[in-house]
Amino acid sequence: MKVAVAPARAVGRFFSKNWQEIAATVAIPSIIWVANDMDVGKVALERLRNWLGIG
């Protein structure tokens, strides 16, 4: 028995079934790395402090 599956369909199915793992291992760390590189964390922390009335 021989089964043929289109490569694009196989890749799409893989990503749809495993998007959480892909996000956790690739996307989220990349976003954090870029945010740290651009000092977004400092700005966000300052805004949070101002919003809470702490700083």
C-alpha positions as CSV (number, residue, x, y, z in Angstrom):
1,M,0.0,0.0,0.0
2,K,1.3,3.4,-1.0
3,V,0.0,6.7,0.4
4,A,0.9,10.0,-1.0
5,V,0.4,13.2,0.9
6,A,1.1,16.7,-0.4
7,P,4.1,18.2,1.5
8,A,2.3,21.5,2.1
9,R,-0.6,19.6,3.7
10,A,1.8,17.5,5.9
11,V,3.6,20.7,7.1
12,G,0.3,22.4,7.7
13,R,-1.1,19.5,9.7
14,F,2.1,19.3,11.7
15,F,2.0,23.0,12.6
16,S,-1.7,22.9,13.4
17,K,-1.2,20.0,15.8
18,N,2.0,21.3,17.4
19,W,1.6,25.0,17.5
20,Q,1.9,25.3,21.3
21,E,5.2,23.5,21.3
22,I,6.5,25.5,18.4
23,A,5.5,28.8,20.1
24,A,7.0,27.7,23.4
25,T,10.4,26.7,21.9
26,V,10.8,29.3,19.1
27,A,8.4,32.2,19.0
28,I,8.2,33.1,22.7
29,P,12.0,33.0,23.4
30,S,12.6,35.0,20.2
31,I,10.1,37.7,21.3
32,I,11.7,37.9,24.8
33,W,15.2,38.1,23.2
34,V,14.2,41.0,20.9
35,A,12.4,42.8,23.7
36,N,15.4,42.5,26.0
37,D,17.7,43.7,23.2
38,M,15.6,46.7,22.5
39,D,15.1,47.6,26.2
40,V,11.3,47.1,25.9
41,G,11.3,45.5,29.3
42,K,12.5,48.7,31.0
43,V,9.9,50.8,29.3
44,A,7.1,48.3,30.1
45,L,8.2,48.2,33.7
46,E,8.2,52.0,34.0
47,R,4.7,52.2,32.5
48,L,3.5,49.5,34.9
49,R,4.9,51.4,37.8
50,N,3.3,54.7,36.6
51,W,0.0,52.9,36.0
52,L,0.1,51.5,39.6
53,G,1.2,54.8,41.0
54,I,4.4,53.3,42.4
55,G,7.1,55.2,40.5
